[in-house]
């Protein structure tokens, strides 16, 4: 059985790239959702930091997304639009 898990990326747009980076994130979010890889939530902290929460449907979905040509094009564009501050590749829920 597949298990959903969370990835978190904290980033800030490069100077002059905020609109472009948000457009690319929207495009990437649509790919992730439409192809069934997972779902995304985007938050903003103050003026400059963004926090992207991505709930992957499974490890297999994440692997497929990492090989998807459309997603790869978005990730390549983001490399010129944002500065990544921190990434948590895989967070699992803790039951207390």
Phi and psi restraints in degrees (range 20) as a CNS / XPLOR table:
assign (resid 1 and name C) (resid 2 and name N)
       (resid 2 and name CA) (resid 2 and name C) 1.0 -74.4 20.0 2
assign (resid 2 and name N) (resid 2 and name CA)
       (resid 2 and name C) (resid 3 and name N) 1.0 151.5 20.0 2
assign (resid 2 and name C) (resid 3 and name N)
       (resid 3 and name CA) (resid 3 and name C) 1.0 -129.4 20.0 2
assign (resid 3 and name N) (resid 3 and name CA)
       (resid 3 and name C) (resid 4 and name N) 1.0 122.6 20.0 2
assign (resid 3 and name C) (resid 4 and name N)
       (resid 4 and name CA) (resid 4 and name C) 1.0 -65.7 20.0 2
assign (resid 4 and name N) (resid 4 and name CA)
       (resid 4 and name C) (resid 5 and name N) 1.0 142.6 20.0 2
assign (resid 4 and name C) (resid 5 and name N)
       (resid 5 and name CA) (resid 5 and name C) 1.0 -144.5 20.0 2
assign (resid 5 and name N) (resid 5 and name CA)
       (resid 5 and name C) (resid 6 and name N) 1.0 166.2 20.0 2
assign (resid 5 and name C) (resid 6 and name N)
       (resid 6 and name CA) (resid 6 and name C) 1.0 -107.9 20.0 2
assign (resid 6 and name N) (resid 6 and name CA)
       (resid 6 and name C) (resid 7 and name N) 1.0 137.0 20.0 2
assign (resid 6 and name C) (resid 7 and name N)
       (resid 7 and name CA) (resid 7 and name C) 1.0 -119.0 20.0 2
assign (resid 7 and name N) (resid 7 and name CA)
       (resid 7 and name C) (resid 8 and name N) 1.0 144.7 20.0 2
assign (resid 7 and name C) (resid 8 and name N)
       (resid 8 and name CA) (resid 8 and name C) 1.0 -129.2 20.0 2
assign (resid 8 and name N) (resid 8 and name CA)
       (resid 8 and name C) (resid 9 and name N) 1.0 133.1 20.0 2
assign (resid 8 and name C) (resid 9 and name N)
       (resid 9 and name CA) (resid 9 and name C) 1.0 -126.6 20.0 2
assign (resid 9 and name N) (resid 9 and name CA)
       (resid 9 and name C) (resid 10 and name N) 1.0 130.1 20.0 2
assign (resid 9 and name C) (resid 10 and name N)
       (resid 10 and name CA) (resid 10 and name C) 1.0 -110.9 20.0 2
assign (resid 10 and name N) (resid 10 and name CA)
       (resid 10 and name C) (resid 11 and name N) 1.0 124.9 20.0 2
assign (resid 10 and name C) (resid 11 and name N)
       (resid 11 and name CA) (resid 11 and name C) 1.0 -147.1 20.0 2
assign (resid 11 and name N) (resid 11 and name CA)
       (resid 11 and name C) (resid 12 and name N) 1.0 165.8 20.0 2
assign (resid 11 and name C) (resid 12 and name N)
       (resid 12 and name CA) (resid 12 and name C) 1.0 -135.3 20.0 2
assign (resid 12 and name N) (resid 12 and name CA)
       (resid 12 and name C) (resid 13 and name N) 1.0 144.7 20.0 2
assign (resid 12 and name C) (resid 13 and name N)
       (resid 13 and name CA) (resid 13 and name C) 1.0 -69.4 20.0 2
assign (resid 13 and name N) (resid 13 and name CA)
       (resid 13 and name C) (resid 14 and name N) 1.0 146.8 20.0 2
assign (resid 13 and name C) (resid 14 and name N)
       (resid 14 and name CA) (resid 14 and name C) 1.0 -68.9 20.0 2
assign (resid 14 and name N) (resid 14 and name CA)
       (resid 14 and name C) (resid 15 and name N) 1.0 157.2 20.0 2
assign (resid 14 and name C) (resid 15 and name N)
       (resid 15 and name CA) (resid 15 and name C) 1.0 -52.4 20.0 2
assign (resid 15 and name N) (resid 15 and name CA)
       (resid 15 and name C) (resid 16 and name N) 1.0 129.5 20.0 2
assign (resid 15 and name C) (resid 16 and name N)
       (resid 16 and name CA) (resid 16 and name C) 1.0 77.3 20.0 2
assign (resid 16 and name N) (resid 16 and name CA)
       (resid 16 and name C) (resid 17 and name N) 1.0 4.4 20.0 2
assign (resid 16 and name C) (resid 17 and name N)
       (resid 17 and name CA) (resid 17 and name C) 1.0 -113.8 20.0 2
assign (resid 17 and name N) (resid 17 and name CA)
       (resid 17 and name C) (resid 18 and name N) 1.0 11.3 20.0 2
assign (resid 17 and name C) (resid 18 and name N)
       (resid 18 and name CA) (resid 18 and name C) 1.0 -61.9 20.0 2
assign (resid 18 and name N) (resid 18 and name CA)
       (resid 18 and name C) (resid 19 and name N) 1.0 -50.2 20.0 2
assign (resid 18 and name C) (resid 19 and name N)
       (resid 19 and name CA) (resid 19 and name C) 1.0 -61.4 20.0 2
assign (resid 19 and name N) (resid 19 and name CA)
       (resid 19 and name C) (resid 20 and name N) 1.0 -43.9 20.0 2
assign (resid 19 and name C) (resid 20 and name N)
       (resid 20 and name CA) (resid 20 and name C) 1.0 -64.2 20.0 2
assign (resid 20 and name N) (resid 20 and name CA)
       (resid 20 and name C) (resid 21 and name N) 1.0 -42.5 20.0 2
assign (resid 20 and name C) (resid 21 and name N)
       (resid 21 and name CA) (resid 21 and name C) 1.0 -66.3 20.0 2
assign (resid 21 and name N) (resid 21 and name CA)
       (resid 21 and name C) (resid 22 and name N) 1.0 -39.0 20.0 2
assign (resid 21 and name C) (resid 22 and name N)
       (resid 22 and name CA) (resid 22 and name C) 1.0 -67.5 20.0 2
assign (resid 22 and name N) (resid 22 and name CA)
       (resid 22 and name C) (resid 23 and name N) 1.0 -36.1 20.0 2
assign (resid 22 and name C) (resid 23 and name N)
       (resid 23 and name CA) (resid 23 and name C) 1.0 -64.5 20.0 2
assign (resid 23 and name N) (resid 23 and name CA)
       (resid 23 and name C) (resid 24 and name N) 1.0 -41.4 20.0 2
assign (resid 23 and name C) (resid 24 and name N)
       (resid 24 and name CA) (resid 24 and name C) 1.0 -67.0 20.0 2
assign (resid 24 and name N) (resid 24 and name CA)
       (resid 24 and name C) (resid 25 and name N) 1.0 -41.4 20.0 2
assign (resid 24 and name C) (resid 25 and name N)
       (resid 25 and name CA) (resid 25 and name C) 1.0 -61.7 20.0 2
assign (resid 25 and name N) (resid 25 and name CA)
       (resid 25 and name C) (resid 26 and name N) 1.0 -42.6 20.0 2
assign (resid 25 and name C) (resid 26 and name N)
       (resid 26 and name CA) (resid 26 and name C) 1.0 -59.5 20.0 2
assign (resid 26 and name N) (resid 26 and name CA)
       (resid 26 and name C) (resid 27 and name N) 1.0 -44.0 20.0 2
assign (resid 26 and name C) (resid 27 and name N)
       (resid 27 and name CA) (resid 27 and name C) 1.0 -62.6 20.0 2
assign (resid 27 and name N) (resid 27 and name CA)
       (resid 27 and name C) (resid 28 and name N) 1.0 -44.3 20.0 2
assign (resid 27 and name C) (resid 28 and name N)
       (resid 28 and name CA) (resid 28 and name C) 1.0 -65.1 20.0 2
assign (resid 28 and name N) (resid 28 and name CA)
       (resid 28 and name C) (resid 29 and name N) 1.0 -42.2 20.0 2
assign (resid 28 and name C) (resid 29 and name N)
       (resid 29 and name CA) (resid 29 and name C) 1.0 -58.6 20.0 2
assign (resid 29 and name N) (resid 29 and name CA)
       (resid 29 and name C) (resid 30 and name N) 1.0 -41.0 20.0 2
assign (resid 29 and name C) (resid 30 and name N)
       (resid 30 and name CA) (resid 30 and name C) 1.0 -64.4 20.0 2
assign (resid 30 and name N) (resid 30 and name CA)
       (resid 30 and name C) (resid 31 and name N) 1.0 -41.2 20.0 2
assign (resid 30 and name C) (resid 31 and name N)
       (resid 31 and name CA) (resid 31 and name C) 1.0 -62.2 20.0 2
assign (resid 31 and name N) (resid 31 and name CA)
       (resid 31 and name C) (resid 32 and name N) 1.0 -47.2 20.0 2
assign (resid 31 and name C) (resid 32 and name N)
       (resid 32 and name CA) (resid 32 and name C) 1.0 -59.0 20.0 2
assign (resid 32 and name N) (resid 32 and name CA)
       (resid 32 and name C) (resid 33 and name N) 1.0 -44.3 20.0 2
assign (resid 32 and name C) (resid 33 and name N)
       (resid 33 and name CA) (resid 33 and name C) 1.0 -72.7 20.0 2
assign (resid 33 and name N) (resid 33 and name CA)
       (resid 33 and name C) (resid 34 and name N) 1.0 -49.2 20.0 2
assign (resid 33 and name C) (resid 34 and name N)
       (resid 34 and name CA) (resid 34 and name C) 1.0 -66.1 20.0 2
assign (resid 34 and name N) (resid 34 and name CA)
       (resid 34 and name C) (resid 35 and name N) 1.0 -28.6 20.0 2
assign (resid 34 and name C) (resid 35 and name N)
       (resid 35 and name CA) (resid 35 and name C) 1.0 -96.2 20.0 2
assign (resid 35 and name N) (resid 35 and name CA)
       (resid 35 and name C) (resid 36 and name N) 1.0 4.1 20.0 2
assign (resid 35 and name C) (resid 36 and name N)
       (resid 36 and name CA) (resid 36 and name C) 1.0 75.1 20.0 2
assign (resid 36 and name N) (resid 36 and name CA)
       (resid 36 and name C) (resid 37 and name N) 1.0 21.1 20.0 2
assign (resid 36 and name C) (resid 37 and name N)
       (resid 37 and name CA) (resid 37 and name C) 1.0 -76.2 20.0 2
assign (resid 37 and name N) (resid 37 and name CA)
       (resid 37 and name C) (resid 38 and name N) 1.0 -32.8 20.0 2
assign (resid 37 and name C) (resid 38 and name N)
       (resid 38 and name CA) (resid 38 and name C) 1.0 168.6 20.0 2
assign (resid 38 and name N) (resid 38 and name CA)
       (resid 38 and name C) (resid 39 and name N) 1.0 -154.3 20.0 2
assign (resid 38 and name C) (resid 39 and name N)
       (resid 39 and name CA) (resid 39 and name C) 1.0 -145.6 20.0 2
assign (resid 39 and name N) (resid 39 and name CA)
       (resid 39 and name C) (resid 40 and name N) 1.0 151.5 20.0 2
assign (resid 39 and name C) (resid 40 and name N)
       (resid 40 and name CA) (resid 40 and name C) 1.0 -123.3 20.0 2
assign (resid 40 and name N) (resid 40 and name CA)
       (resid 40 and name C) (resid 41 and name N) 1.0 149.1 20.0 2
assign (resid 40 and name C) (resid 41 and name N)
       (resid 41 and name CA) (resid 41 and name C) 1.0 -131.8 20.0 2
assign (resid 41 and name N) (resid 41 and name CA)
       (resid 41 and name C) (resid 42 and name N) 1.0 136.5 20.0 2
assign (resid 41 and name C) (resid 42 and name N)
       (resid 42 and name CA) (resid 42 and name C) 1.0 -120.1 20.0 2
assign (resid 42 and name N) (resid 42 and name CA)
       (resid 42 and name C) (resid 43 and name N) 1.0 131.4 20.0 2
assign (resid 42 and name C) (resid 43 and name N)
       (resid 43 and name CA) (resid 43 and name C) 1.0 -124.0 20.0 2
assign (resid 43 and name N) (resid 43 and name CA)
       (resid 43 and name C) (resid 44 and name N) 1.0 157.5 20.0 2
assign (resid 43 and name C) (resid 44 and name N)
       (resid 44 and name CA) (resid 44 and name C) 1.0 -123.4 20.0 2
assign (resid 44 and name N) (resid 44 and name CA)
       (resid 44 and name C) (resid 45 and name N) 1.0 137.4 20.0 2
assign (resid 44 and name C) (resid 45 and name N)
       (resid 45 and name CA) (resid 45 and name C) 1.0 -114.4 20.0 2
assign (resid 45 and name N) (resid 45 and name CA)
       (resid 45 and name C) (resid 46 and name N) 1.0 112.0 20.0 2
assign (resid 45 and name C) (resid 46 and name N)
       (resid 46 and name CA) (resid 46 and name C) 1.0 64.0 20.0 2
assign (resid 46 and name N) (resid 46 and name CA)
       (resid 46 and name C) (resid 47 and name N) 1.0 -140.5 20.0 2
assign (resid 46 and name C) (resid 47 and name N)
       (resid 47 and name CA) (resid 47 and name C) 1.0 -88.2 20.0 2
assign (resid 47 and name N) (resid 47 and name CA)
       (resid 47 and name C) (resid 48 and name N) 1.0 -26.1 20.0 2
assign (resid 47 and name C) (resid 48 and name N)
       (resid 48 and name CA) (resid 48 and name C) 1.0 -128.9 20.0 2
assign (resid 48 and name N) (resid 48 and name CA)
       (resid 48 and name C) (resid 49 and name N) 1.0 -26.0 20.0 2
assign (resid 48 and name C) (resid 49 and name N)
       (resid 49 and name CA) (resid 49 and name C) 1.0 -92.0 20.0 2
assign (resid 49 and name N) (resid 49 and name CA)
       (resid 49 and name C) (resid 50 and name N) 1.0 137.2 20.0 2
assign (resid 49 and name C) (resid 50 and name N)
       (resid 50 and name CA) (resid 50 and name C) 1.0 -115.0 20.0 2
assign (resid 50 and name N) (resid 50 and name CA)
       (resid 50 and name C) (resid 51 and name N) 1.0 147.4 20.0 2
assign (resid 50 and name C) (resid 51 and name N)
       (resid 51 and name CA) (resid 51 and name C) 1.0 -124.8 20.0 2
assign (resid 51 and name N) (resid 51 and name CA)
       (resid 51 and name C) (resid 52 and name N) 1.0 115.7 20.0 2
assign (resid 51 and name C) (resid 52 and name N)
       (resid 52 and name CA) (resid 52 and name C) 1.0 -102.1 20.0 2
assign (resid 52 and name N) (resid 52 and name CA)
       (resid 52 and name C) (resid 53 and name N) 1.0 120.3 20.0 2
assign (resid 52 and name C) (resid 53 and name N)
       (resid 53 and name CA) (resid 53 and name C) 1.0 -102.2 20.0 2
assign (resid 53 and name N) (resid 53 and name CA)
       (resid 53 and name C) (resid 54 and name N) 1.0 121.5 20.0 2
assign (resid 53 and name C) (resid 54 and name N)
       (resid 54 and name CA) (resid 54 and name C) 1.0 -119.2 20.0 2
assign (resid 54 and name N) (resid 54 and name CA)
       (resid 54 and name C) (resid 55 and name N) 1.0 119.2 20.0 2
assign (resid 54 and name C) (resid 55 and name N)
       (resid 55 and name CA) (resid 55 and name C) 1.0 -95.8 20.0 2
assign (resid 55 and name N) (resid 55 and name CA)
       (resid 55 and name C) (resid 56 and name N) 1.0 104.2 20.0 2
assign (resid 55 and name C) (resid 56 and name N)
       (resid 56 and name CA) (resid 56 and name C) 1.0 -76.2 20.0 2
assign (resid 56 and name N) (resid 56 and name CA)
       (resid 56 and name C) (resid 57 and name N) 1.0 139.8 20.0 2
assign (resid 56 and name C) (resid 57 and name N)
       (resid 57 and name CA) (resid 57 and name C) 1.0 -69.9 20.0 2
assign (resid 57 and name N) (resid 57 and name CA)
       (resid 57 and name C) (resid 58 and name N) 1.0 -28.1 20.0 2
assign (resid 57 and name C) (resid 58 and name N)
       (resid 58 and name CA) (resid 58 and name C) 1.0 -172.0 20.0 2
assign (resid 58 and name N) (resid 58 and name CA)
       (resid 58 and name C) (resid 59 and name N) 1.0 170.2 20.0 2
assign (resid 58 and name C) (resid 59 and name N)
       (resid 59 and name CA) (resid 59 and name C) 1.0 -64.7 20.0 2
assign (resid 59 and name N) (resid 59 and name CA)
       (resid 59 and name C) (resid 60 and name N) 1.0 -35.4 20.0 2
assign (resid 59 and name C) (resid 60 and name N)
       (resid 60 and name CA) (resid 60 and name C) 1.0 -65.5 20.0 2
assign (resid 60 and name N) (resid 60 and name CA)
       (resid 60 and name C) (resid 61 and name N) 1.0 -39.7 20.0 2
assign (resid 60 and name C) (resid 61 and name N)
       (resid 61 and name CA) (resid 61 and name C) 1.0 -63.6 20.0 2
assign (resid 61 and name N) (resid 61 and name CA)
       (resid 61 and name C) (resid 62 and name N) 1.0 -42.0 20.0 2
assign (resid 61 and name C) (resid 62 and name N)
       (resid 62 and name CA) (resid 62 and name C) 1.0 -62.4 20.0 2
assign (resid 62 and name N) (resid 62 and name CA)
       (resid 62 and name C) (resid 63 and name N) 1.0 -43.9 20.0 2
assign (resid 62 and name C) (resid 63 and name N)
       (resid 63 and name CA) (resid 63 and name C) 1.0 -61.8 20.0 2
assign (resid 63 and name N) (resid 63 and name CA)
       (resid 63 and name C) (resid 64 and name N) 1.0 -41.1 20.0 2
assign (resid 63 and name C) (resid 64 and name N)
       (resid 64 and name CA) (resid 64 and name C) 1.0 -64.7 20.0 2
assign (resid 64 and name N) (resid 64 and name CA)
       (resid 64 and name C) (resid 65 and name N) 1.0 -41.2 20.0 2
assign (resid 64 and name C) (resid 65 and name N)
       (resid 65 and name CA) (resid 65 and name C) 1.0 -62.9 20.0 2
assign (resid 65 and name N) (resid 65 and name CA)
       (resid 65 and name C) (resid 66 and name N) 1.0 -37.0 20.0 2
assign (resid 65 and name C) (resid 66 and name N)
       (resid 66 and name CA) (resid 66 and name C) 1.0 -70.2 20.0 2
assign (resid 66 and name N) (resid 66 and name CA)
       (resid 66 and name C) (resid 67 and name N) 1.0 -13.3 20.0 2
assign (resid 66 and name C) (resid 67 and name N)
       (resid 67 and name CA) (resid 67 and name C) 1.0 -109.4 20.0 2
assign (resid 67 and name N) (resid 67 and name CA)
       (resid 67 and name C) (resid 68 and name N) 1.0 -3.4 20.0 2
assign (resid 67 and name C) (resid 68 and name N)
       (resid 68 and name CA) (resid 68 and name C) 1.0 -73.4 20.0 2
assign (resid 68 and name N) (resid 68 and name CA)
       (resid 68 and name C) (resid 69 and name N) 1.0 121.9 20.0 2
assign (resid 68 and name C) (resid 69 and name N)
       (resid 69 and name CA) (resid 69 and name C) 1.0 -58.9 20.0 2
assign (resid 69 and name N) (resid 69 and name CA)
       (resid 69 and name C) (resid 70 and name N) 1.0 -37.7 20.0 2
assign (resid 69 and name C) (resid 70 and name N)
       (resid 70 and name CA) (resid 70 and name C) 1.0 -65.7 20.0 2
assign (resid 70 and name N) (resid 70 and name CA)
       (resid 70 and name C) (resid 71 and name N) 1.0 -44.6 20.0 2
assign (resid 70 and name C) (resid 71 and name N)
       (resid 71 and name CA) (resid 71 and name C) 1.0 -65.8 20.0 2
assign (resid 71 and name N) (resid 71 and name CA)
       (resid 71 and name C) (resid 72 and name N) 1.0 -41.2 20.0 2
assign (resid 71 and name C) (resid 72 and name N)
       (resid 72 and name CA) (resid 72 and name C) 1.0 -60.4 20.0 2
assign (resid 72 and name N) (resid 72 and name CA)
       (resid 72 and name C) (resid 73 and name N) 1.0 -39.0 20.0 2
assign (resid 72 and name C) (resid 73 and name N)
       (resid 73 and name CA) (resid 73 and name C) 1.0 -63.0 20.0 2
assign (resid 73 and name N) (resid 73 and name CA)
       (resid 73 and name C) (resid 74 and name N) 1.0 -40.9 20.0 2
assign (resid 73 and name C) (resid 74 and name N)
       (resid 74 and name CA) (resid 74 and name C) 1.0 -64.4 20.0 2
assign (resid 74 and name N) (resid 74 and name CA)
       (resid 74 and name C) (resid 75 and name N) 1.0 -47.2 20.0 2
assign (resid 74 and name C) (resid 75 and name N)
       (resid 75 and name CA) (resid 75 and name C) 1.0 -61.2 20.0 2
assign (resid 75 and name N) (resid 75 and name CA)
       (resid 75 and name C) (resid 76 and name N) 1.0 -36.3 20.0 2
assign (resid 75 and name C) (resid 76 and name N)
       (resid 76 and name CA) (resid 76 and name C) 1.0 -65.6 20.0 2
assign (resid 76 and name N) (resid 76 and name CA)
       (resid 76 and name C) (resid 77 and name N) 1.0 -42.8 20.0 2
assign (resid 76 and name C) (resid 77 and name N)
       (resid 77 and name CA) (resid 77 and name C) 1.0 -63.0 20.0 2
assign (resid 77 and name N) (resid 77 and name CA)
       (resid 77 and name C) (resid 78 and name N) 1.0 -42.0 20.0 2
assign (resid 77 and name C) (resid 78 and name N)
       (resid 78 and name CA) (resid 78 and name C) 1.0 -59.3 20.0 2
assign (resid 78 and name N) (resid 78 and name CA)
       (resid 78 and name C) (resid 79 and name N) 1.0 -30.3 20.0 2
assign (resid 78 and name C) (resid 79 and name N)
       (resid 79 and name CA) (resid 79 and name C) 1.0 -59.2 20.0 2
assign (resid 79 and name N) (resid 79 and name CA)
       (resid 79 and name C) (resid 80 and name N) 1.0 -22.4 20.0 2
assign (resid 79 and name C) (resid 80 and name N)
       (resid 80 and name CA) (resid 80 and name C) 1.0 -103.1 20.0 2
assign (resid 80 and name N) (resid 80 and name CA)
       (resid 80 and name C) (resid 81 and name N) 1.0 0.1 20.0 2
assign (resid 80 and name C) (resid 81 and name N)
       (resid 81 and name CA) (resid 81 and name C) 1.0 -117.9 20.0 2
assign (resid 81 and name N) (resid 81 and name CA)
       (resid 81 and name C) (resid 82 and name N) 1.0 -20.8 20.0 2
assign (resid 81 and name C) (resid 82 and name N)
       (resid 82 and name CA) (resid 82 and name C) 1.0 -135.1 20.0 2
assign (resid 82 and name N) (resid 82 and name CA)
       (resid 82 and name C) (resid 83 and name N) 1.0 161.5 20.0 2
assign (resid 82 and name C) (resid 83 and name N)
       (resid 83 and name CA) (resid 83 and name C) 1.0 -115.8 20.0 2
assign (resid 83 and name N) (resid 83 and name CA)
       (resid 83 and name C) (resid 84 and name N) 1.0 118.3 20.0 2
assign (resid 83 and name C) (resid 84 and name N)
       (resid 84 and name CA) (resid 84 and name C) 1.0 -83.6 20.0 2
assign (resid 84 and name N) (resid 84 and name CA)
       (resid 84 and name C) (resid 85 and name N) 1.0 127.1 20.0 2
assign (resid 84 and name C) (resid 85 and name N)
       (resid 85 and name CA) (resid 85 and name C) 1.0 -93.4 20.0 2
assign (resid 85 and name N) (resid 85 and name CA)
       (resid 85 and name C) (resid 86 and name N) 1.0 -37.7 20.0 2
assign (resid 85 and name C) (resid 86 and name N)
       (resid 86 and name CA) (resid 86 and name C) 1.0 -161.1 20.0 2
assign (resid 86 and name N) (resid 86 and name CA)
       (resid 86 and name C) (resid 87 and name N) 1.0 142.4 20.0 2
assign (resid 86 and name C) (resid 87 and name N)
       (resid 87 and name CA) (resid 87 and name C) 1.0 -132.5 20.0 2
assign (resid 87 and name N) (resid 87 and name CA)
       (resid 87 and name C) (resid 88 and name N) 1.0 133.4 20.0 2
assign (resid 87 and name C) (resid 88 and name N)
       (resid 88 and name CA) (resid 88 and name C) 1.0 -113.2 20.0 2
assign (resid 88 and name N) (resid 88 and name CA)
       (resid 88 and name C) (resid 89 and name N) 1.0 106.8 20.0 2
assign (resid 88 and name C) (resid 89 and name N)
       (resid 89 and name CA) (resid 89 and name C) 1.0 -66.4 20.0 2
assign (resid 89 and name N) (resid 89 and name CA)
       (resid 89 and name C) (resid 90 and name N) 1.0 -40.1 20.0 2
assign (resid 89 and name C) (resid 90 and name N)
       (resid 90 and name CA) (resid 90 and name C) 1.0 -149.4 20.0 2
assign (resid 90 and name N) (resid 90 and name CA)
       (resid 90 and name C) (resid 91 and name N) 1.0 112.0 20.0 2
assign (resid 90 and name C) (resid 91 and name N)
       (resid 91 and name CA) (resid 91 and name C) 1.0 -113.7 20.0 2
assign (resid 91 and name N) (resid 91 and name CA)
       (resid 91 and name C) (resid 92 and name N) 1.0 135.9 20.0 2
assign (resid 91 and name C) (resid 92 and name N)
       (resid 92 and name CA) (resid 92 and name C) 1.0 -115.9 20.0 2
assign (resid 92 and name N) (resid 92 and name CA)
       (resid 92 and name C) (resid 93 and name N) 1.0 143.0 20.0 2
assign (resid 92 and name C) (resid 93 and name N)
       (resid 93 and name CA) (resid 93 and name C) 1.0 -64.9 20.0 2
assign (resid 93 and name N) (resid 93 and name CA)
       (resid 93 and name C) (resid 94 and name N) 1.0 139.8 20.0 2
assign (resid 93 and name C) (resid 94 and name N)
       (resid 94 and name CA) (resid 94 and name C) 1.0 -108.1 20.0 2
assign (resid 94 and name N) (resid 94 and name CA)
       (resid 94 and name C) (resid 95 and name N) 1.0 125.3 20.0 2
assign (resid 94 and name C) (resid 95 and name N)
       (resid 95 and name CA) (resid 95 and name C) 1.0 -91.4 20.0 2
assign (resid 95 and name N) (resid 95 and name CA)
       (resid 95 and name C) (resid 96 and name N) 1.0 126.9 20.0 2
